[in-house]
Amino acid sequence: MRVLLIGLDCAPPALVFDRFADVMPNLAALRARGLSGPLRSVMPPITVPAWTCMLSGRDPGELGLYGFRNRPRDRGYGLSMASAKDVGVKRVWDRLGEHGHRVASLFVPPSHPPTPLRGSMASCFLTPPGAAWTFPPGRAREWESRFGDYRSDVASFRDGDLARIFDELHAMTEQHFALARHVWTEEKPSFLAMVEMGPDRLHHAAWDHLDPTSPRHVPGNPWLERGRAYYAALDRELGRLLDVASDAVVIVASDHGARACEGAFAVNELLRREGWLATSTTPSSPAPLREVVDWSRTRAWAEGGYYARLFLNVAGREPSGTIPERASEQAAEELRALLLAHGPPGTQVWRPRELYGEVKGVAPDLLAVFGDLAWRSVGTLGHDGVRLTTLPRGVDGANHDWNGVVVMSGGPFVRRDVEASIFDVGRTVLGLFGIEPGTWRGRDWSVS
């Protein structure tokens, strides 16, 4: 048994299964021979932690990973970037390695710094320039001699230089798939997982050009065809990999989807106006929270992103806490009511314990999505309003969405339409190899 997992970060059903399906014949052939459908992501539906949830069978609370950046364990007011060191559980390749299988993990977030496994690893887009990026370490010299300097990501993919961005997208994707073909044929792993970040970078660079439902879409723009051409190239690379993996069970999956960003919700601006957040000065233009906040008079603050994380400034818990611990539960419920009252239709707000099996790390006191992910959360201060229909600087036209895609073909899989969970992917891989899942979340589609 050999299994090939191809991850397409941010690939949504609306493109892969619908509007761009005609330029993806290789993926269509997999669908014709296997099961496919939408793949429900986790809350939050973002790259970190979603890939780790998929490949560990744990939810974000159990992992203590709530986004790209997380609060440190000393509960300071800063944030630190997530890394492989924060993944304290075994992933699929670890479980397979324990059962004697040779494995490979290529570009799967978060995998910097690269960690030991029974095979090879190339670290992910979080790899800083010049940093070590392979396990074993010697693989870097070998692979760079064959494939050139490692392209971990597309530089400045939100800067609007679309001609450059498209060139880098194609070059990165070609290198990653060439490396995957090499590892598959030369090292012959029983299981290989790779994640291509190209779709995500395309969407955040050019979604308004690709999506006719975007309020900023201009019909007939030239970048729509460039986007289709990228997906066509992505499918060709998929086909080239499948040509050398004809004996494999193949799974194609994305960690979340994408949708048009209809507006931005200035959550810290709301907190300031309602007396929850205090500033040392009133900014006349958008300013980062930490440049103007007065922690000694602040009761709550939020971090922006595709969703909002809200934290109470609790006395004895935070360095300059102002809310007595005994009042924190009531304060959280008041904040929830405030967000629901002011958020656009479709706004949802949760306590972590309502979402997760466990709550580890320094979790937010509240998690919120605005307009069912149609609106982005903005953490800066100094806006003219709270609901912003003109996107602020730094906010692109793509928001993440709940559903990615999944296709499983070969082996026991037959043609059928399904609705699956992100946890099902890793669980199914374990099932294909006959490995007992234990407490792993998800469903094994290989036996259904």
C-alpha positions in Angstrom: 0.0 0.0 0.0 1.3 3.4 -1.0 -0.7 6.6 -0.2 -0.2 10.1 -1.7 -1.8 13.1 0.0 -1.7 16.3 -2.1 -2.8 19.3 -0.1 -3.9 22.4 -2.0 -4.0 25.3 0.5 -7.2 27.4 0.4 -8.7 25.5 -2.7 -12.5 26.1 -2.6 -15.2 24.0 -4.1 -16.5 27.0 -6.1 -13.3 27.0 -8.2 -12.0 23.4 -8.1 -15.3 21.6 -8.6 -17.1 24.4 -10.6 -15.8 27.4 -12.3 -12.2 26.1 -13.0 -13.1 22.4 -13.3 -12.8 22.5 -17.1 -9.1 23.3 -16.8 -8.5 20.5 -14.3 -8.9 17.2 -16.2 -6.6 15.2 -13.9 -8.5 16.1 -10.8 -11.7 15.4 -12.7 -10.5 11.9 -13.5 -9.7 11.3 -9.9 -13.2 12.4 -8.9 -14.7 10.1 -11.6 -13.0 7.1 -10.0 -13.4 8.0 -6.3 -15.3 9.9 -3.6 -15.3 13.7 -3.5 -17.1 16.6 -2.0 -16.7 19.6 0.4 -14.4 19.2 3.3 -15.5 21.0 6.4 -12.6 22.9 8.1 -12.1 23.7 11.8 -12.7 26.9 13.7 -10.7 28.8 12.9 -10.5 27.8 9.2 -6.9 28.9 8.6 -3.7 27.2 7.6 -2.4 27.1 11.1 -3.9 25.1 12.8 -6.1 23.4 10.1 -3.3 21.2 8.5 -2.2 20.0 11.9 -5.8 19.2 12.8 -6.2 17.2 9.6 -3.0 15.2 10.2 -3.1 14.8 14.0 -6.8 14.1 14.7 -6.9 16.9 17.3 -8.9 20.1 17.3 -7.3 23.6 17.8 -8.0 23.7 21.5 -6.5 20.3 22.1 -3.4 21.5 20.2 -3.3 24.9 21.8 -3.0 26.5 18.3 -5.4 29.2 17.6 -3.8 30.9 14.6 -0.5 31.8 12.9 0.4 33.8 16.0 -0.4 32.8 19.6 0.0 34.4 23.0 3.0 33.2 25.0 2.5 31.0 28.0 3.6 33.9 30.3 0.4 35.7 29.1 2.3 38.7 27.9 0.4 41.0 25.6 2.5 40.1 22.5 2.1 37.3 20.1 4.6 34.7 18.8 4.6 32.9 15.4 3.6 29.3 15.5 6.2 26.7 14.6 6.7 23.0 14.5 7.9 23.2 18.1 4.3 24.1 19.1 2.9 20.8 17.7 3.0 18.6 20.8 1.2 15.6 19.2 2.0 12.9 16.7 1.0 13.5 13.1 0.2 10.8 10.5 3.8 10.4 9.4 4.8 9.8 13.0 2.2 7.1 13.5 3.2 5.4 10.3 6.9 5.6 11.1 6.3 3.8 14.4 4.8 0.9 12.4 7.8 0.6 10.2 6.6 2.6 7.2 8.9 5.0 5.3 7.3 8.4 5.0 7.8 11.9 3.6 6.4 15.3 4.6 6.9 18.1 2.1 5.9 21.7 2.8 3.2 20.8 5.3 2.5 23.7 7.8 3.7 24.1 10.4 7.0 22.2 9.8 9.7 24.7 10.6 12.0 23.8 12.0 11.9 20.4 10.3 11.5 17.5 12.8 12.8 13.9 12.7 10.8 11.2 11.0 11.3 7.9 9.3 12.1 9.4 6.0 12.4 13.0 4.6 10.9 16.3 5.4 10.9 19.7 3.6 9.7 22.5 5.9 6.8 24.8 5.0 6.3 28.4 4.0 7.1 29.6 7.5 10.8 28.9 6.9 12.8 32.1 7.1 15.2 32.8 4.3 18.5 30.9 4.7 17.2 28.7 7.5 17.6 24.9 7.6 14.7 23.4 5.8 15.2 19.6 5.5 15.4 16.5 7.5 17.8 14.9 7.4 19.8 18.1 7.1 21.9 16.8 4.3 18.9 16.6 2.0 19.0 20.4 1.5 22.3 20.4 -0.4 21.1 17.4 -2.5 17.7 18.9 -3.4 19.0 22.4 -4.0 21.6 21.0 -6.5 18.7 19.4 -8.4 15.9 21.9 -8.0 17.6 25.2 -7.2 17.2 27.4 -4.1 14.2 26.4 -2.0 11.1 28.5 -2.8 9.2 28.3 0.4 6.7 31.0 -0.4 5.8 33.9 -2.8 7.3 37.1 -1.6 5.0 40.1 -0.8 2.0 38.4 -2.3 -0.3 41.2 -1.3 1.7 44.1 -2.8 -0.3 44.2 -6.1 2.6 43.4 -8.5 0.5 40.6 -10.1 2.9 39.9 -13.0 5.7 39.1 -10.6 3.4 37.2 -8.2 2.1 35.0 -11.0 5.7 34.3 -12.2 6.7 33.3 -8.6 3.5 31.2 -8.2 4.3 29.1 -11.2 8.0 28.7 -10.3 7.2 27.7 -6.7 4.6 25.2 -7.7 6.8 23.6 -10.4 9.6 23.2 -7.9 7.5 21.7 -5.2 5.9 19.1 -7.5 9.3 18.3 -9.1 10.6 17.6 -5.6 7.6 15.5 -4.7 8.1 13.4 -7.9 11.7 12.9 -7.0 11.0 11.8 -3.4 8.2 9.5 -4.5 10.3 7.7 -7.1 13.8 7.7 -5.5 12.9 7.3 -1.8 9.8 5.2 -2.3 7.9 6.2 0.8 4.8 4.3 1.7 3.1 7.6 2.5 3.9 11.1 1.1 2.1 14.3 2.1 2.7 17.6 0.4 1.0 20.9 0.7 1.1 23.5 -2.1 0.5 27.1 -0.9 0.1 28.4 -4.4 -3.7 28.6 -4.5 -3.8 30.5 -1.2 -1.3 33.0 -2.4 -3.2 33.4 -5.7 -6.4 34.1 -3.9 -5.0 36.6 -1.5 -3.2 38.4 -4.3 -6.0 38.4 -6.9 -9.4 37.1 -5.6 -11.3 40.3 -6.6 -10.2 39.6 -10.2 -11.2 35.9 -10.0 -14.6 36.0 -8.3 -17.6 37.6 -10.1 -19.4 37.8 -6.7 -16.8 40.1 -5.2 -18.1 43.7 -4.8 -14.8 44.9 -6.3 -14.8 42.6 -9.4 -14.3 44.1 -12.8 -15.7 41.9 -15.6 -13.3 41.1 -18.4 -10.2 41.8 -16.4 -7.0 40.0 -17.7 -6.1 38.5 -14.4 -9.1 36.1 -14.4 -7.5 34.2 -17.3 -4.2 34.2 -15.6 -5.9 32.7 -12.5 -7.5 30.0 -14.7 -4.1 29.4 -16.3 -2.5 28.9 -12.9 -5.1 26.3 -11.9 -4.6 24.6 -15.3 -0.8 24.5 -14.5 -1.5 23.2 -11.0 -3.6 20.4 -12.6 -0.8 19.6 -15.1 1.6 19.2 -12.2 -0.9 17.0 -10.4 -1.0 14.8 -13.5 2.8 14.6 -13.8 2.9 13.4 -10.2 0.1 10.9 -10.8 2.0 9.6 -13.8 4.8 8.4 -11.4 2.4 7.3 -8.7 0.0 5.1 -10.7 0.2 2.5 -7.9 -0.9 4.9 -5.2 -4.1 5.6 -3.4 -4.5 9.3 -3.9 -6.1 11.9 -1.6 -6.4 15.6 -2.6 -7.5 17.9 0.1 -7.6 21.6 1.1 -7.5 22.9 4.6 -10.2 25.6 4.1 -11.9 27.4 1.3 -12.1 31.0 0.1 -14.8 33.6 -0.5 -15.1 37.3 -1.3 -14.4 39.7 1.6 -17.4 42.0 1.7 -16.1 44.3 4.4 -14.0 44.7 7.5 -15.2 44.9 11.1 -13.0 47.1 13.3 -13.4 45.2 16.5 -10.9 47.2 18.6 -12.6 50.4 17.4 -15.9 49.0 18.8 -14.2 48.1 22.1 -12.7 51.6 22.4 -16.0 53.3 21.7 -17.9 51.1 24.1 -15.4 51.7 26.9 -13.7 48.3 27.0 -10.3 49.4 25.5 -8.4 52.6 26.4 -5.7 54.4 24.4 -3.0 56.8 25.4 -3.9 58.9 22.4 -6.7 59.0 19.8 -5.2 58.0 16.5 -6.3 60.1 13.5 -5.5 57.3 11.1 -5.3 53.5 11.4 -2.7 52.5 13.9 -1.6 49.2 15.3 -3.2 48.4 18.7 0.0 48.1 20.6 1.2 51.6 19.5 -1.7 53.3 21.3 -3.3 51.0 23.9 -3.2 51.9 27.6 -3.2 48.5 29.2 -3.7 49.9 32.7 -7.2 51.1 31.7 -8.2 48.4 29.2 -10.6 45.7 30.1 -10.5 43.8 26.8 -8.8 43.8 23.4 -8.9 41.8 20.2 -6.6 40.4 17.6 -7.7 40.8 14.0 -7.6 38.3 11.1 -10.1 36.1 9.3 -11.7 35.8 12.7 -11.4 37.8 15.9 -9.8 36.6 19.1 -10.9 38.6 22.1 -9.0 38.6 25.4 -10.1 39.9 28.8 -7.5 41.8 30.8 -8.0 39.8 34.0 -6.3 40.9 37.2 -3.8 38.4 38.4 -3.7 36.7 35.0 -2.5 39.4 32.6 0.4 41.7 33.5 -1.7 44.8 33.9 -5.1 43.2 34.5 -8.1 45.3 35.3 -11.1 42.9 35.6 -11.4 40.9 38.8 -11.3 37.2 38.1 -14.7 36.7 39.7 -16.2 39.1 37.2 -14.6 37.5 34.1 -17.5 35.2 33.2 -20.0 38.0 33.2 -17.6 40.2 31.3 -17.2 37.6 28.6 -21.0 37.3 28.2 -21.3 41.1 28.0 -18.7 41.1 25.2 -20.5 38.3 23.4 -23.7 40.3 23.4 -21.9 43.4 22.2 -20.4 41.7 19.2 -23.6 40.0 18.3 -25.5 43.3 18.5 -23.0 45.3 16.3 -21.7 42.6 14.0 -23.2 42.1 10.5 -25.8 39.3 9.9 -24.3 35.9 10.3 -21.9 36.9 13.1 -21.1 34.1 15.6 -19.3 34.2 18.9 -18.1 31.3 21.0 -16.3 30.5 24.2 -13.4 28.1 23.6 -15.0 25.4 25.7 -18.1 25.4 23.4 -15.9 24.5 20.4 -13.1 22.2 21.6 -12.6 19.0 23.5 -9.9 20.6 25.6 -8.6 24.1 25.9 -4.8 24.2 26.0 -2.3 27.0 25.7 -3.3 30.6 26.1 -6.7 30.5 24.5 -8.9 33.6 23.7 -11.8 34.3 26.0 -14.0 34.6 22.9 -13.7 33.7 19.3 -15.8 35.5 16.7 -16.5 35.4 13.0 -18.3 38.3 11.3 -20.9 37.8 8.7 -20.3 34.1 8.6 -16.7 34.8 7.3 -17.8 37.4 4.8 -16.3 40.2 6.9 -12.6 40.3 8.1 -11.8 41.3 11.6 -9.5 44.3 11.8 -7.4 44.9 14.9 -6.1 48.4 14.2 -7.5 51.6 15.8 -8.3 55.0 14.3 -11.1 54.1 11.8 -14.0 56.3 11.0 -16.5 53.5 11.8 -16.8 50.0 13.0 -18.3 48.3 9.8 -16.0 49.3 7.0 -17.2 48.6 3.4 -14.0 50.0 1.9 -11.2 47.5 2.8 -8.4 49.1 4.9 -4.8 48.9 3.8 -3.4 45.4 4.1 -6.8 43.6 3.8 -7.2 41.7 0.6 -10.3 40.6 -1.3 -10.2 37.0 -0.1 -11.6 35.7 3.2 -11.3 32.1 4.2 -14.4 30.0 4.1 -15.6 26.9 6.0 -15.4 24.3 3.2 -12.3 23.1 1.3 -12.4 20.1 -1.0 -11.5 16.4 -0.7 -11.0 13.7 -3.4 -10.1 10.1 -2.5 -9.3 7.8 -5.4 -7.8 4.3 -5.9 -7.7 1.3 -3.5 -11.1 0.9 -1.8 -12.7 4.1 -3.1 -15.5 4.2 -5.6 -17.4 7.0 -7.3 -19.6 8.8 -4.8 -20.4 12.3 -3.5 -19.7 12.9 0.2 -19.6 15.6 2.8 -16.5 15.1 4.9 -14.7 16.6 7.9 -11.1 17.8 7.9 -10.4 15.1 10.6 -11.5 12.4 8.2 -8.4 12.7 6.0 -5.8 11.6 8.6 -8.2 9.0 10.0 -8.7 7.5 6.6 -4.9 7.3 6.0 -4.5 5.4 9.3 -7.3 3.1 8.2 -5.7 2.4 4.8 -2.6 1.2 6.7 -4.6 -0.8 9.2 -3.4 1.3 12.2 -5.6 1.6 15.2 -6.7 5.3 15.5 -7.2 5.4 19.3 -8.8 8.8 20.2 -8.2 10.2 16.7 -11.1 12.3 15.5 -12.9 11.7 12.2 -14.3 9.0 10.0 -12.4 6.3 8.1 -13.9 6.5 4.5 -11.9 3.5 3.4 -14.3 1.2 5.1 -17.6 2.9 4.5 
